[in-house]
């Protein structure tokens, strides 16, 4: 096992991670337009990128990821493994909740007990807590995590769990958080109001342990349509917009009224295929002549690889996404953990794709339906239409079905969609994505596997990687798992988005993040 390393407690490092300035501004307000609303304000209800971004304003985590996804100290000032079966986290001294009560180790224990057990969660935090057997308070400021197996990656897991007050949360429901009753955190902003489908308002927490935030008041407005967000910015109705439409980035970069901020992204646009016999019950998988099939073509890896080879990722990235995306055929983005530069790209090869279909027993192709959300994934409707046209060339006739995200996510969560295009925010550690997206659905694993995909060889590699404290051996297992996952094509990456924000020039500056979080803490006043 590698030698334990204690993590330093540095407030300047945390300020850098959250984008906080050294000197607070007085009386300034920030108005932000975002594309997607949270599904709830309860920080443990839904393990979803937009929910986490909103929660970071009111609640803190033990450790936090900075803009490049490096783990930094937050409520915990240091942490170290205790043998191979436990980790100790030392809490920062003097932290108080927004009602004035002190943060204690007992609040951390409560938070980790609550997070994976919130009723009716559409995306549980059980994946982040799967390694934890028990959480123990060793004193007011020391928390010990007992793990089911050796867990060298535990600090990255705990970065996902928001710390709430036992006093306010013990009897609280998700609705109590949504109403604001239980919205008492330790974060840089206090909750003011939430009007679902309209806006969320926060006010500065003057007593935040990390220093006063720049903005006295922050309003997040929901404007789902990209052109409407751009229009609101140009009219001066908002100071900052998230998810700038790819078609508008070049134009806004030439507009002297605004400034555009971009960074490489961990937001992957991907295809998922249900390989099981249950998928045939949907009635959307048919023979080339429209008659029922006796077996699911998506259950054959050759078919899945053919569908992948038939897609020109470069064409989609450059034309459909106007250069605001990068071709992707691995789950991790370039320059993030687990990316394998030695892995040759998936070729765009329609001839080989047709040959694979023929080998699999579908020389004339087949019919299917390709689903996606029409209001939450960038350019999703155009993307599925383009992919359907590419598949037509190899004999696969795909009907496109697009619905609002609320409908799409519900049906996907109920495993009703045999093939769909979706997005995923890669956490910065490949093993988390593999464990969630491609592991067989079972306790603590496969939380985002919504197609019943199962590969027991891949499962074994994922579990071996998760428990290995030896970095070199762990990396070898991780790369082997990534290669196997790509070869089996249970999940097919298409592109990685380039994240883009735009702000009123001379009014706001924004420090972009790879995880696409839009945080008031990363917006700086310029006047």
C-alpha positions as CSV (number, residue, x, y, z in Angstrom):
1,X,0.0,0.0,0.0
2,X,1.3,3.5,-0.8
3,X,2.3,5.7,2.2
4,X,-0.7,7.6,3.6
5,X,-0.6,11.3,2.8
6,X,-2.3,14.0,4.9
7,X,-4.1,16.7,3.0
8,X,-3.3,20.3,4.0
9,X,-5.9,22.7,5.3
10,X,-5.6,25.8,3.2
11,X,-8.3,28.4,2.9
12,X,-6.7,30.0,-0.1
13,X,-6.9,26.6,-1.9
14,X,-10.6,26.3,-1.1
15,X,-11.2,29.9,-2.3
16,X,-9.4,29.0,-5.6
17,X,-11.6,25.9,-5.9
18,X,-14.8,27.8,-5.4
19,X,-13.8,30.9,-7.3
20,X,-14.0,33.2,-4.3
21,X,-12.1,36.5,-4.3
22,X,-10.1,37.8,-1.4
23,X,-12.1,41.0,-1.0
24,X,-15.9,41.0,-0.6
25,X,-18.0,43.4,-2.7
26,X,-20.8,45.3,-1.1
27,X,-24.4,45.5,-2.3
28,X,-23.9,43.8,-5.6
29,X,-26.5,41.5,-7.2
30,X,-26.0,38.8,-9.9
31,X,-28.6,37.5,-12.3
32,X,-27.9,34.3,-14.1
33,X,-29.9,32.5,-16.8
34,X,-29.6,28.7,-16.8
35,X,-31.0,26.1,-19.1
36,X,-32.1,23.4,-16.7
37,X,-33.9,23.5,-13.3
38,X,-33.0,21.3,-10.4
39,X,-35.4,18.5,-9.8
40,X,-35.4,19.3,-6.1
41,X,-33.5,21.5,-3.6
42,X,-33.0,18.5,-1.3
43,X,-29.3,18.0,-1.7
44,X,-29.6,14.2,-1.4
45,X,-32.7,13.7,-3.6
46,X,-31.2,13.3,-7.0
47,X,-27.5,12.6,-8.0
48,X,-27.7,15.0,-10.9
49,X,-25.3,17.7,-12.1
50,X,-27.8,20.6,-12.0
51,X,-29.0,19.6,-8.5
52,X,-25.4,19.5,-7.2
53,X,-24.5,22.9,-8.7
54,X,-27.5,24.5,-7.0
55,X,-26.8,22.7,-3.7
56,X,-23.2,24.0,-3.6
57,X,-24.5,27.5,-2.9
58,X,-26.1,26.5,0.4
59,X,-24.3,23.3,1.5
60,X,-20.7,22.2,1.7
61,X,-19.1,18.8,1.3
62,X,-16.2,17.3,3.2
63,X,-13.9,17.8,0.2
64,X,-14.6,19.7,-3.0
65,X,-13.4,19.5,-6.6
66,X,-12.0,22.5,-8.2
67,X,-12.6,23.7,-11.7
68,X,-10.2,21.0,-13.1
69,X,-11.8,18.4,-10.8
70,X,-8.9,18.1,-8.4
71,X,-10.0,17.2,-4.9
72,X,-9.4,20.0,-2.3
73,X,-10.1,20.4,1.4
74,X,-13.5,21.9,2.4
75,X,-15.3,21.0,5.6
76,X,-12.6,18.4,6.2
77,X,-9.2,20.0,6.6
78,X,-7.3,16.6,6.4
79,X,-7.9,12.9,5.7
80,X,-5.9,9.7,5.8
81,X,-6.5,6.0,5.5
82,X,-6.5,3.8,8.6
83,X,-5.2,0.5,7.3
84,X,-7.2,-0.7,4.3
85,X,-10.6,-0.8,6.0
86,X,-11.2,2.8,7.2
87,X,-10.6,6.5,6.6
88,X,-10.4,9.3,9.2
89,X,-11.5,12.8,8.2
90,X,-10.7,15.8,10.5
91,X,-13.3,18.6,10.4
92,X,-12.3,22.2,10.2
93,X,-12.7,24.1,13.5
94,X,-15.2,26.9,13.9
95,X,-17.7,26.0,11.2
96,X,-21.3,26.8,11.9
97,X,-24.6,26.2,10.2
98,X,-26.5,29.2,9.0
99,X,-28.7,29.1,12.1
100,X,-25.5,29.6,14.3
101,X,-25.2,26.0,15.5
102,X,-21.8,24.4,15.2
103,X,-21.0,21.7,12.7
104,X,-20.1,18.4,14.4
105,X,-19.0,15.0,13.4
106,X,-22.6,13.8,14.2
107,X,-24.0,16.0,11.4
108,X,-21.6,14.2,9.0
109,X,-22.7,10.8,10.3
110,X,-26.3,11.8,9.8
111,X,-25.7,13.1,6.3
112,X,-24.1,9.9,5.1
113,X,-26.9,7.9,6.6
114,X,-29.5,10.0,4.9
115,X,-28.0,10.5,1.5
116,X,-28.5,7.0,0.0
117,X,-31.9,6.5,1.6
118,X,-34.1,9.4,0.4
119,X,-37.5,8.1,-0.7
120,X,-38.5,8.3,-4.3
121,X,-35.1,9.3,-5.5
122,X,-34.8,9.2,-9.3
123,X,-31.0,8.9,-9.0
124,X,-29.7,7.7,-5.7
125,X,-26.5,8.7,-4.0
126,X,-26.0,5.0,-3.1
127,X,-23.3,4.7,-5.8
128,X,-21.2,7.3,-3.9
129,X,-21.7,5.6,-0.6
130,X,-21.6,1.9,-1.7
131,X,-18.1,1.4,-0.2
132,X,-19.1,2.7,3.2
133,X,-20.1,0.1,5.8
134,X,-20.5,2.5,8.7
135,X,-19.8,6.1,9.7
136,X,-18.6,6.9,13.2
137,X,-18.0,10.1,15.2
138,X,-14.8,9.7,17.1
139,X,-15.2,13.1,18.7
140,X,-16.8,16.4,17.7
141,X,-14.3,17.0,14.9
142,X,-13.2,13.5,13.8
143,X,-15.2,11.2,11.5
144,X,-14.2,7.6,10.7
145,X,-15.6,5.9,7.6
146,X,-15.5,2.1,7.9
147,X,-15.5,0.5,4.4
148,X,-16.8,-2.8,3.1
149,X,-13.6,-3.3,1.1
150,X,-10.4,-1.5,0.7
151,X,-11.4,1.9,-0.8
152,X,-8.5,4.0,-2.0
153,X,-10.8,6.3,-3.9
154,X,-13.1,7.2,-1.0
155,X,-12.2,10.9,-0.9
156,X,-13.6,11.3,-4.4
157,X,-16.7,9.5,-3.3
158,X,-17.4,11.7,-0.2
159,X,-16.9,14.8,-2.4
160,X,-20.4,14.1,-3.8
161,X,-22.3,14.1,-0.4
162,X,-23.6,17.4,0.9
163,X,-23.4,17.8,4.7
164,X,-26.8,18.8,6.3
165,X,-27.8,19.5,9.9
166,X,-29.1,16.6,11.9
167,X,-31.1,19.2,13.9
168,X,-33.0,20.4,10.8
169,X,-32.8,17.2,8.7
170,X,-33.7,14.4,11.1
171,X,-37.4,14.8,10.5
172,X,-37.2,16.6,7.2
173,X,-38.7,15.4,3.9
174,X,-37.7,16.4,0.5
175,X,-40.6,18.8,0.5
176,X,-39.2,20.5,3.6
177,X,-36.0,21.3,1.6
178,X,-38.0,22.4,-1.4
179,X,-40.0,24.8,0.7
180,X,-36.9,26.2,2.3
181,X,-37.8,25.0,5.8
182,X,-34.8,22.6,6.0
183,X,-32.4,24.7,3.8
184,X,-29.9,25.4,6.5
185,X,-26.4,24.6,5.4
186,X,-22.8,25.8,6.0
187,X,-22.3,27.2,2.5
188,X,-21.5,30.7,1.2
189,X,-25.1,31.6,0.4
190,X,-28.4,31.4,2.3
191,X,-31.6,30.2,0.5
192,X,-34.2,32.9,0.0
193,X,-36.9,31.5,-2.4
194,X,-37.6,29.0,-5.1
195,X,-40.3,29.4,-7.7
196,X,-40.2,26.1,-9.7
197,X,-40.0,26.7,-13.4
198,X,-39.0,30.3,-12.8
199,X,-36.2,31.2,-10.4
200,X,-34.1,30.5,-7.3
201,X,-32.8,33.3,-5.1
202,X,-29.9,33.2,-2.7
203,X,-28.4,35.8,-0.3
204,X,-24.9,36.1,0.9
205,X,-24.0,34.3,4.1
206,X,-21.9,36.9,5.9
207,X,-20.7,34.3,8.4
208,X,-19.4,31.7,6.0
209,X,-16.3,30.0,7.3
210,X,-14.6,30.5,4.0
211,X,-15.0,34.3,3.8
212,X,-17.7,36.5,2.5
213,X,-18.8,35.8,-1.1
214,X,-18.7,38.6,-3.7
215,X,-22.5,38.9,-4.3
216,X,-25.0,40.1,-1.8
217,X,-27.9,38.5,-3.8
218,X,-27.9,35.9,-6.6
219,X,-30.9,35.1,-8.8
220,X,-30.9,32.0,-11.1
221,X,-33.6,32.4,-13.7
222,X,-34.8,29.4,-15.7
223,X,-34.7,30.1,-19.5
224,X,-34.7,26.7,-21.2
225,X,-34.4,28.0,-24.8
226,X,-30.9,28.9,-25.9
227,X,-31.9,31.8,-28.2
228,X,-34.0,33.3,-25.4
229,X,-31.0,33.1,-22.9
230,X,-28.9,34.9,-25.5
231,X,-31.6,37.5,-26.0
232,X,-31.9,38.1,-22.3
233,X,-28.1,38.7,-22.0
234,X,-28.0,41.1,-25.0
235,X,-30.9,43.0,-23.6
236,X,-29.2,43.3,-20.2
237,X,-31.9,41.4,-18.4
238,X,-29.3,39.0,-17.0
239,X,-25.6,39.3,-16.3
240,X,-24.5,35.8,-17.1
241,X,-25.9,32.9,-19.1
242,X,-24.9,29.2,-19.0
243,X,-25.0,26.7,-21.8
244,X,-24.5,29.1,-24.7
245,X,-25.9,27.5,-27.8
246,X,-23.1,26.2,-30.0
247,X,-24.4,28.2,-33.0
248,X,-24.1,31.4,-31.1
249,X,-20.6,31.1,-29.6
250,X,-18.7,32.4,-32.7
251,X,-21.2,35.4,-33.0
252,X,-21.0,36.3,-29.4
253,X,-17.2,36.1,-29.4
254,X,-17.3,39.0,-31.9
255,X,-19.8,41.0,-30.0
256,X,-18.2,43.8,-27.9
257,X,-21.1,43.9,-25.5
258,X,-20.3,40.4,-24.1
259,X,-17.5,38.1,-23.3
260,X,-17.5,34.3,-23.8
261,X,-15.8,31.9,-21.4
262,X,-15.1,28.3,-22.5
263,X,-13.3,25.3,-21.3
264,X,-12.9,21.6,-22.2
265,X,-15.7,19.6,-20.7
266,X,-16.5,16.4,-18.9
267,X,-20.0,16.4,-20.4
268,X,-20.3,13.3,-22.7
269,X,-23.0,12.8,-25.2
270,X,-23.5,9.1,-25.7
271,X,-25.7,6.3,-27.0
272,X,-27.0,3.5,-24.8
273,X,-28.4,0.2,-26.0
274,X,-30.5,-2.4,-24.1
275,X,-29.1,-5.8,-25.0
276,X,-31.7,-7.9,-23.2
277,X,-34.7,-9.8,-24.5
278,X,-36.9,-7.5,-22.4
279,X,-36.2,-4.7,-24.9
280,X,-38.2,-6.6,-27.5
281,X,-41.4,-5.9,-25.5
282,X,-41.2,-2.2,-26.4
283,X,-42.3,-3.1,-29.9
284,X,-39.7,-0.7,-31.4
285,X,-37.1,-3.3,-32.5
286,X,-38.3,-5.0,-35.7
287,X,-36.9,-6.9,-38.7
288,X,-36.0,-4.9,-41.8
289,X,-39.5,-5.6,-43.3
290,X,-41.3,-4.5,-40.1
291,X,-42.1,-8.0,-38.8
292,X,-41.3,-9.0,-35.2
293,X,-37.9,-10.2,-34.2
294,X,-37.2,-13.4,-32.3
295,X,-34.1,-12.0,-30.7
296,X,-32.8,-8.5,-29.9
297,X,-30.1,-7.4,-32.4
298,X,-28.7,-5.0,-29.7
299,X,-27.8,-8.0,-27.7
300,X,-25.0,-8.8,-30.2
301,X,-21.8,-6.8,-29.6
302,X,-21.1,-6.9,-33.4
303,X,-24.3,-5.0,-34.0
304,X,-23.5,-2.4,-31.3
305,X,-20.0,-2.0,-32.8
306,X,-21.5,-1.6,-36.3
307,X,-23.8,1.2,-35.0
308,X,-20.8,2.9,-33.5
309,X,-18.6,2.6,-36.7
310,X,-21.4,4.0,-38.8
311,X,-21.2,7.4,-37.0
312,X,-18.9,10.1,-38.2
313,X,-18.0,11.8,-34.8
314,X,-15.8,14.4,-36.5
315,X,-18.7,15.4,-38.8
316,X,-21.0,15.8,-35.8
317,X,-18.5,17.8,-33.7
318,X,-17.5,20.2,-36.5
319,X,-20.8,20.7,-38.3
320,X,-23.7,19.9,-36.0
321,X,-22.0,21.3,-32.9
322,X,-20.3,24.1,-34.8
323,X,-16.9,23.2,-33.4
324,X,-18.1,23.4,-29.8
325,X,-17.6,19.7,-29.2
326,X,-14.8,17.2,-29.5
327,X,-15.2,13.7,-31.0
328,X,-15.4,11.0,-28.3
329,X,-15.0,7.3,-28.4
330,X,-13.8,6.8,-24.8
331,X,-15.8,7.5,-21.6
332,X,-13.2,9.9,-20.1
333,X,-12.4,13.1,-21.9
334,X,-8.9,13.9,-23.0
335,X,-6.6,15.1,-20.1
336,X,-8.8,13.4,-17.5
337,X,-8.2,10.3,-15.4
338,X,-8.4,7.1,-17.3
339,X,-8.1,8.5,-20.8
340,X,-6.0,6.0,-22.9
341,X,-4.0,7.8,-25.6
342,X,-2.8,4.4,-26.9
343,X,-6.3,3.3,-27.7
344,X,-6.9,3.8,-31.4
345,X,-10.0,5.8,-32.3
346,X,-13.2,4.0,-33.4
347,X,-13.1,4.4,-37.2
348,X,-15.9,5.8,-39.3
349,X,-16.3,2.8,-41.5
350,X,-19.7,2.1,-43.0
351,X,-18.4,-0.8,-45.1
352,X,-17.1,-2.6,-42.0
353,X,-20.3,-1.8,-40.2
354,X,-22.4,-3.4,-42.9
355,X,-20.1,-6.5,-42.8
356,X,-20.5,-6.7,-39.0
357,X,-24.3,-6.6,-39.3
358,X,-24.1,-9.4,-41.9
359,X,-21.9,-11.5,-39.6
360,X,-24.4,-11.0,-36.8
361,X,-27.3,-12.3,-39.0
362,X,-28.8,-8.9,-40.2
363,X,-27.5,-8.5,-43.8
364,X,-30.5,-6.3,-44.6
365,X,-30.4,-4.4,-41.3
366,X,-33.4,-3.9,-39.0
367,X,-35.7,-1.2,-37.7
368,X,-35.5,0.6,-34.3
369,X,-36.5,3.7,-32.5
370,X,-33.9,6.2,-31.1
371,X,-35.0,8.3,-28.2
372,X,-33.7,11.5,-26.6
373,X,-34.7,14.6,-24.6
374,X,-35.6,17.6,-26.7
375,X,-34.9,20.3,-24.1
376,X,-31.9,19.4,-21.9
377,X,-29.2,17.9,-24.1
378,X,-27.3,20.3,-26.5
379,X,-28.4,19.8,-30.1
380,X,-30.0,16.5,-29.1
381,X,-32.8,16.5,-31.7
382,X,-30.4,17.4,-34.6
383,X,-27.9,14.8,-33.3
384,X,-30.4,11.9,-33.3
385,X,-31.7,12.9,-36.7
386,X,-28.1,13.0,-38.1
387,X,-27.2,9.6,-36.5
388,X,-30.4,8.1,-37.9
389,X,-29.4,9.2,-41.4
390,X,-25.9,7.7,-40.9
391,X,-27.4,4.4,-39.8
392,X,-29.7,4.4,-42.9
393,X,-26.6,3.9,-45.0
394,X,-25.9,0.6,-43.3
395,X,-29.5,-0.7,-43.5
396,X,-30.6,0.3,-40.0
397,X,-33.8,2.4,-40.2
398,X,-34.2,4.4,-37.0
399,X,-37.3,6.4,-36.1
400,X,-36.5,9.4,-34.0
401,X,-38.6,10.0,-30.8
402,X,-38.0,13.2,-28.9
403,X,-39.8,14.3,-25.7
404,X,-39.3,16.8,-22.9
405,X,-36.7,15.8,-20.4
406,X,-39.3,15.1,-17.7
407,X,-40.9,12.5,-19.9
408,X,-37.7,11.1,-21.3
409,X,-36.0,10.7,-17.9
410,X,-39.0,9.0,-16.4
411,X,-39.3,6.5,-19.2
412,X,-35.5,5.9,-19.2
413,X,-35.6,5.4,-15.5
414,X,-38.3,2.8,-15.9
415,X,-36.1,1.0,-18.5
416,X,-38.6,1.5,-21.3
417,X,-36.2,2.8,-23.9
418,X,-34.1,0.2,-25.8
419,X,-31.9,2.8,-27.5
420,X,-31.4,6.5,-26.6
421,X,-29.0,9.4,-26.7
422,X,-28.3,11.1,-23.4
423,X,-25.5,13.0,-21.6
424,X,-23.3,12.2,-18.6
425,X,-21.0,14.3,-16.6
426,X,-17.8,12.3,-16.1
427,X,-16.7,12.9,-12.5
428,X,-13.0,13.1,-13.3
429,X,-12.4,9.6,-12.2
430,X,-13.2,6.9,-14.8
431,X,-14.0,4.2,-12.3
432,X,-17.0,6.2,-11.0
433,X,-18.4,6.4,-14.5
434,X,-17.9,2.8,-15.3
435,X,-19.4,1.7,-12.0
436,X,-22.4,3.8,-12.5
437,X,-23.0,3.5,-16.2
438,X,-21.8,0.0,-17.2
439,X,-21.8,-2.2,-14.1
440,X,-24.6,-4.6,-13.8
441,X,-27.5,-3.1,-11.8
442,X,-27.1,-4.3,-8.2
443,X,-26.7,-2.8,-4.8
444,X,-24.4,0.2,-5.0
445,X,-23.6,-0.3,-8.7
446,X,-25.2,0.5,-12.0
447,X,-27.2,3.5,-10.7
448,X,-27.1,5.1,-14.2
449,X,-27.3,1.9,-16.1
450,X,-30.7,2.3,-17.6
451,X,-30.5,-0.4,-20.3
452,X,-30.0,-3.6,-18.2
453,X,-26.5,-3.9,-19.7
454,X,-24.4,-6.6,-17.9
455,X,-20.9,-7.9,-18.5
456,X,-19.6,-10.0,-15.6
457,X,-16.0,-9.8,-16.8
458,X,-16.3,-6.0,-16.8
459,X,-18.0,-6.1,-13.4
460,X,-15.0,-8.0,-12.0
461,X,-12.5,-5.5,-13.4
462,X,-14.5,-2.5,-12.0
463,X,-14.6,-4.1,-8.5
464,X,-10.9,-5.0,-8.6
465,X,-10.0,-1.4,-9.5
466,X,-12.1,0.1,-6.8
467,X,-10.5,-1.9,-3.9
468,X,-6.8,-1.7,-5.0
469,X,-4.6,0.7,-3.0
470,X,-1.6,0.0,-5.4
471,X,-1.7,2.9,-7.9
472,X,0.1,1.2,-10.8
473,X,-1.9,-2.0,-10.6
474,X,-5.1,0.0,-10.2
475,X,-4.3,1.9,-13.3
476,X,-3.7,-1.3,-15.3
477,X,-7.1,-2.7,-14.1
478,X,-8.8,0.6,-15.0
479,X,-7.4,0.7,-18.5
480,X,-8.4,-2.9,-19.0
481,X,-11.9,-2.2,-17.9
482,X,-12.1,0.8,-20.2
483,X,-10.9,-1.2,-23.2
484,X,-13.3,-4.0,-22.5
485,X,-16.2,-1.6,-22.1
486,X,-15.4,0.1,-25.4
487,X,-15.0,-3.2,-27.3
488,X,-18.3,-4.5,-26.0
489,X,-20.0,-1.2,-27.0
490,X,-22.7,-1.4,-24.4
491,X,-22.3,2.4,-24.2
492,X,-21.1,4.4,-27.2
493,X,-19.6,7.9,-26.6
494,X,-20.2,10.3,-29.4
495,X,-18.8,13.8,-28.4
496,X,-17.6,15.8,-25.5
497,X,-19.1,19.2,-25.2
498,X,-17.0,22.4,-24.9
499,X,-18.6,24.3,-22.0
500,X,-19.5,27.9,-22.7
501,X,-20.8,30.8,-20.7
502,X,-21.3,34.4,-21.7
503,X,-21.4,37.5,-19.6
504,X,-21.9,41.2,-19.9
505,X,-18.5,42.6,-20.7
506,X,-17.1,44.9,-18.0
507,X,-19.8,43.7,-15.6
508,X,-19.0,40.0,-14.8
509,X,-16.1,37.7,-15.3
510,X,-16.6,33.9,-15.1
511,X,-14.1,31.2,-14.3
512,X,-15.3,28.2,-16.3
513,X,-15.5,24.7,-14.9
514,X,-15.0,21.3,-16.6
515,X,-18.1,19.9,-14.8
516,X,-20.3,22.6,-16.3
517,X,-21.4,23.8,-12.9
518,X,-22.7,27.4,-13.0
519,X,-21.7,28.8,-9.6
520,X,-22.1,32.3,-8.3
521,X,-18.8,31.7,-6.6
522,X,-17.1,31.6,-10.0
523,X,-18.6,34.9,-11.2
524,X,-16.6,38.0,-10.3
525,X,-17.9,41.5,-10.3
526,X,-15.9,43.9,-12.5
527,X,-17.5,47.1,-11.4
